[in-house]
């Protein structure tokens, strides 16, 4: 799913998938309390949205649209 989102948005967003068990310091830094957790950041690296739990691809697309990210033409 993550690769298809990358392709759909044609370089307009970065998708990074991390396993918290492999990156515990990042989990602590971003206060991940539940797995899975999706973090959305703006261009400056500021967290702008967070979702805990599973989220279907269509819901991720909706959140990206709300944040002003448009799919590639």
Buried (B, 14 or more C-beta within 10 A) or exposed (E): EEEEBBEBBEEEBEEEEEEBEEEEEEBEEBEBEEEEBBBBBEEEEEEEEEBEEEBEEEEBBEBBEEEEBEBEE
